[in-house]
Amino acid sequence: MKKLLIPFIIFFATGTNAQTITIDRNEAIAGIIGNISTDSLKSYITKMVGFGTRHTLSSQTNPARGIGAARNYVFYKFKEFEKYAGGRLTSYIDTTMIVADGKRVDRNIILGNVMGVLKGTDANDKRVFIISGHLDSRNTNIMDSIGEAPGANDDASGVAAVIEAARVMSKIPMAATVIFVAVSGEEQGLLGSHYLATKAKAEKWEIGAMLNNDIVGSNNSNETNIINNTQVRVFSEGIPATADEKTAQRIRFLGLENESPSRQLARYVKEIGERYVDHIEVVLMYRPDRFLRGGDHIPFLKNGFTAVRITEMNENFNRQHQDLRTEDGIEYGDYIKYIDFDYLKKNTGVNVAVLANLASAPSQPQQPKMDTKELTNSSLLSWLPPVNGKVKGYNILIRETSSPVWQKKFFTTANSLRIPFSKDNYLFGVQAIGEDGNESGYVSF
C-alpha cells in the first residue's frame, strides 16, 4: 500500500514560530475513508426510522414495521456488499432465545444480532476486530413495543456507521478479520452484546478491539445549547473489570491505572482517527461509559476483551428515550431531522481508520519487559516480535505520567532499546510497524 505524506504548518500562540508536522496516511485507507457517503448514511437511517419502532419486543414478522423488518434490512445490506469482497464477506443473523425475566422482557423472544464477517487475507492471522451499533429503539416507557420510536440517533446512527463501514471496507484486503454487527436488545439490558461477548469468550475469539458506536450522529445539546460537530468522545475503562485483587494492587502500586488495554485502544482511536479524518478531535473520557450508564461494550469488558464506546460530544436528552410530543414549546423525540450527516460521516471515518489500520498492521509485540535490576536514569526496554504480520520495526512511545497521550516516539528495528528517560518520570509503550507502515496497537511496559 502506498503512503500519503501530508505536511502542514501549526502556528504556536506567539504567532512567530512554526513547526512542520508530517501526517503519514496510508493511501488505500485514506481512499476508503474518502468513499464514505453522507447520502448513504442518510439512506440507512431513513430506512430504519421508517420501520416505525425497532423495540426489541416489537413484531418480528411484519415486513414493514418492527425489529424483524429492521433486522432483515441490515442483513440484506450486508448481503449486497458481499459482491465487493471476493468471497471474504459472509452475512447472517445470529439468533438466540431470550427467556422472559419479569423485568424488561415480558415474554420469550428470539433475539437476533445481524453479523457481517469480513475474513482476513492471512489464514494464520486469527485476530478479530469488531464494530457495533444497536438496532433497537425505545420510548419513555421501556416496555412500550408499539408506539412510534424512530431512534434516529439512538442508535440508528451507530448502525448506519456500521453499515457504511462494511460497504467501504469490503473492497480492500486486510490481514485480520473485521466483524460488522448490529446488536439487538441494548435497551432491554445489553442482551445482544452479552450474548455475543459470552459466545466469543466460549469460542476463544482473539478479539483485538471492539468499537461500540452508540449515539454518534447529532451535534448539539439541550440545556447548554452547545453546537459542535468537531469533537467526539471515546470512553474507556481503567483497571480492567476482570482484574483480580493481586493484579489491581500491582496496577495501583506502579501507577498504571491509565495503562489498561482499553485506555491504550482509546489513545489509538485518538491518534489514528485524528490522523485520517480532518476537523475532528477525539476526546478521551477516563471512565467506562457516561456517568452511571452503560452500553454494548460493557459485556466485552466483563469477558476480558478490549473495548471502548464512541459517542457524540454533546448529547441532547430531549431526544433520548422520549415519546414523540411537544410540551411548552419543546419538541421531544429522536427524529431524523436532528441528525448532522456531515458529523456522522466524520465519526464513521474515525471507526474505519482505526479498524483498517489495526486489521492491516502486524499484531502487537509480545512480552514487553523493563529492566529493573539496577537504579538508573535511563530505561532498558525489550520485547518479542508479534505473532502475526511482517514487521519493519517498532515505535517506542513515551509520555509523562500526567499526560493522556503519547508525547514522543523512537523508531528501532531491534527488539530492545535503552532510552535516556527515567522510568520514575515516564510511562512507556511499544507498537509494531508493518512493511506498509501500518501500526499495531500499543502495549505497555
N, C-alpha and C positions, 0 to 999 in steps of 0.2 A: 504494500500500500504506500502511496506517495504521501509526503508530508507537505503541509502548508505552513510556511513561516511568515507570520504577520507582525511586523514591527509597528509599534505605535508609541506616542510620547505621553508620559504622565508628568504634569507640571505640579511641583510642590507648592506649599502655601506661600512661599516667598515670591513666587512668580518669576524668579530669575534662574533657577536651576531646573534642569530637566534630565530625565533618565530614560533611555530607550529600553523597552522590555519586549522580548520576543515571545509571541504567542504561537506555540507549536501545535498545530492541529493536523490530525490525520485526514488526508484528503477524502477518502471514502466515507469516513464517519461524518465529516463536515457536509458531504454531499447528501447523505440520507437525512440529516437534520434539516438541510435546506429544502427537502421534499415534503416536510410536514406542512399540512394544509389547513388553514382556518376553515375553508369550505367543507373539508372532510369532517373536521371536528364538529362543526355546526350540524352537518347531516346526521351524525351519530346521535347527538343529544336530542335533536328534533325528533328522531325516530323513537328514542327511548321515552321521552316525555309523552309522545303520542300514545303510549300504551296505558295512559290514564293513571294507573298505580302500578308499582312494582313491589308492593308489600310482599314479604316472604310468604304470608298466608293467603295471598290472593290467588286467583284462578291459575291453574297450570295447564288448562285445556282450551281456554278461549284463544283463538288465533290472533285476536286483535287487542286484547286487554289482559293485563296482569303479568305476574312474574314468569309464567311459562312462555308467553309470547316474547317477552324481552330476552329471556334466556336463549330462545331459538334464534332471535335476530343476531345476537352476538356470535353464536355458533356459526351461522351462515356467513357472517362477515369473515370469520377466521377461515372458513372453507373457501371463500372467494380468494383469499390471499395465498392459498396453497399453490396456486398456479405459478406464483412468482418464485417459489422456494426450491424448485427442482427436487421435490420429494422429501425435503427436510422438515416441512411443517405438517404436523398432524393435529387435527381438531376433534374434540369430543366433549360431551357433558358428563362430568364425573358426579354420580349421584350416590346419596346415602339416605337411609331412613332416620328421621328425627322423631323421637317419641315425645308425646305431649308431656310437658313438665309442670302444668298448672300455673305457669308464670307467663312467659312471653310466647309460648307455643301451646295453644289450647286443643290441638288435635294432632294426630300423627300425620307427618307430611314427608314427601320426597324432596330433599334438598339437592340442588344441582349447582356445581361450580363449572363454568364454561372455560375449558382449557385449550390453549393453542401452544403446542410444544414444538419449538424450532430447534431441531437437533444440531449439535455442533459438528464441524467437519472432521475433528480429530476423534477417532473411535476410542482412543485411550484416555481421553480427557472426560472425566465423569462429573465435572463441575456443572452446577445448575444455578442460574440467576433468574429471579422471579420479579415480575412487575404485576401489581394487582390494583384493582379498584372494586368497590362493592356495588352489585347490581340493584339491590333492593332499596326502596324508599319508604318513607313513613310520614304520618301526620302527627298532630299533637298527642292524640291517643295512640299509644304504641300498638294497640290491638285492632285499630281501625284498618281492615284489609279491603274495604270497599270504596271509601271516599277518595276523591282526586288527590293524588300525591305525586306531582310531577318530578320532584327530586332532580332538577336540572343541574344543580351544583353538588348536592349531596345525594348520590355520588355519581350521577351520570357524567360529570366532568372527569372523574377519575377513570371510569370505564372507557370514556372516549379517548383519554390519553393511552390506555392500554390497547385499544383497537388500532389507533393510529400508529403506535409503536410497532405493532405486529405488521401493519401494512408496509411501512418503510424498511423495517429491519429484515423482513423475509427475503429481501432482494440481495442481501450481501452475505458472504460466507463468514462465519466466526467459529473459532475452535471449540468453544464450550456451548452448552445448551442454554437457551433462554425460554422461559415459560411465561406466557401471557395469560392471565387469569382474571375473570370476573367472578368474584365470590358472591354467594348469597347468604342471607341471614345475619348480616352485620348488625342491623338494628335490633334483632331479637336475641343478641348475646354473642356475637362473633362466631356464629355457628359454622359457616362455611370455611372460614380461615382456621378454626380449631380442627375441623375435620381434615383439612389439607395438611396442616402442620404436623398433626399426630400421625397421619399416613406417611409423610415424608420422613419422620423420625423412625417409624417402624420399618420402612423400606430402605433406610440408611442413605437417603439422598445426600449428596455432597453440595449443600446449598452454600454458595459463596456470598450471596447478598439477596435480600428481599426488600423491594421498594414498594411501600404501600402508599397509594395516592388516594387521598380522601379529602374532598372539598378543595379543588385546585383551580377553579375557573372564575372566581369573582374578585374584584379589585377594591372593594370598599367595605366599610364597617358601619354599623349603627352606633348611636350614642356619640362616638368620637367623630364620625363623618369623614374619616381619613379615606382618601382615594389614592391608590398606589399600585401600579402593576409592574414595579421594578424589583420587588422582593418576594421571596418565597421561603417558608420555614422548613427545616428538616429537624425532626425530633429523634433523639437517641438516648438510650439508657446508659447509666454509668456503671456501677457494679452490676455484673450480669445477674439476671434473675435466677440462673442455675448455679451460682457460686455457693459452695458450702462455706461454713464458718471459717475454716482454715484459709481458704482462698480469699475470702473477704478480708480477713485480718492482714494477709500479706499485701493486698491491694492498698489498704489503708496505711500500713506501715511504710510502704515505699512511695506513697503519694501517687498512685496510679489510677485514681478514681475516674479520670478522664481518658484512660487508655484502653477502654473496652473495645472489642471488635466493632460494636455498633457506633461508638464515637469515632473510630477510625474510618468507618464507612461514611459517616456524615461528613467528615473532613474531605473525603474523596469526592463525595457528591458536590461539595462546595468548589473544590479546585477544578474538577473536570467540567461541572455544569457551567461555571463562570468562564471557563476557557473556550467553550464551544458556543455558548448562547450569549448574544450581545444584550446589553441593557437588562441584566438580571443579577441580583445579589442573593446568594443562598445564605440565609441567616441560621446559624447553629443555635438550636434550643437544647439546653442540657437538662432535659427530663424526657421520660419515655413517650409522653404524649401531653396534650393540653391538660391543664390543672384538673385533677380528679376525673379525667376522661380516658378513653381507650379506643384503640382501633385494631384493624386486622393484622397488624404486625405483632401485636402482643402475644398471641399464641405461638408465633415463631420464636420470639424471645424466650418464652417459657419452656420451649422444647430445645433450647440451646443453639438456635440459629442466629445469624447476624441479620438484623432487620432495622429499618428506620421508617418513619412516617413523613411524607411530604404533604404540606398543607399551605394554602394561601396565607399571606401575611396578615390580612385584616378580615376576620370573619364577621358576617352580618347575621346576628341571631334572630332578626325579624324574618329570615328566610330559611331557618333550620327548624325542622320538626314542628312546622306550623300549618294549621288548617288554612286554606285559601280564604282570605277575607280582608276587609278594610275596616279599621277601627280608629276613630279620632284622626282621620286623615292619613293614617299609616297603612300601607299595603303590606300584608303578610303573605308569605308563601314563596316557594322555591321555583320561580318562573325562569324560563329560558332567556327572557329579555334582559335579565340581570347578569348574564354571562359575558365576560370580556374574552372574546375568542383569540385576540392577539396575545393576551396574557396566558391563556390556556396553551397556546402554541409554544410559548417560551417554556412553560413548565413541562410540557411534553418533551421538548428538546433537551431539557436537563436530564430527564429519565433516559432518553435514547442515547445521549452522550455517555452517560455512566455505564449503561448496560453494554453498549457496543464496545467500549474500551475494555471493560472487565472481561467480556467474553472473548475478545481478540488477544488479550495480553496473556503472558505466562501466569501460572498460579503464584501464590505468594511464596517468598523464601521460607525455608524451614529452619526450625530450631535456632532462632536468634539468641545470641549469648553476649553478655557483657563481662569482661574480665574484672573481677573484684578482689583478686588475691592481694593487691597492694593499694595503698592510698596514693592516688595520682591526680594531677590536674588535667590529664588527658584521659581519653576513654578508648579502650581497645574493644572493638565490636567484631563479631564473626557470625556466620550463618551458613546454612547449607542451601544448595540450589533448589529451585522449585521442582515439584513433581512433574508438572506439565509445561510444555512450551519451550521454544528455543530462546535463549537469553543472550543479549549482547552486553549486559552489565546491570548495575544496581545503583539506585539512589539511596544514600544515607540521608535521612531527614532529621532536622534539629529544630527545637523550639524551646523557649524559656518555659518554665513550669507554669507561668501565669498566662501564656499565650494560647488561644484556642486553635490556632492554625500553625502549620509548619512555616518556619522563617528562613531556613537555609537548606540547600541540597548539595550533597557531594556525590559525584558520579565516580564509580570504580568498576573495573572488570574483574577484580579479585573477590574472594569470599571472606575477606576480613579487611578492616581499616582502623588505624589509630588516628583519632582526630583531636585537635588541641582544644577540646571543650570538656569541662568537668561534669561528671555525672551528678555532682551535687547541685548544679545550677541549671541543667538542661535535661530534656527528655528526648529520646532517640527512637527512630523507626527505620525500616528498610523496605524497599519495594523492588521488584524485578522489572527490567525493561526488556521488552521483546525486540526481535530483529526489525520490526516495523515501527518501533518507537512507542508502542502501546504500553501503558504502565499498569502493573498489578496493584491490588490494594495494599495498604500499609500493614506492617507487622511491628509491634512494639518490642523493645528490648526490656 
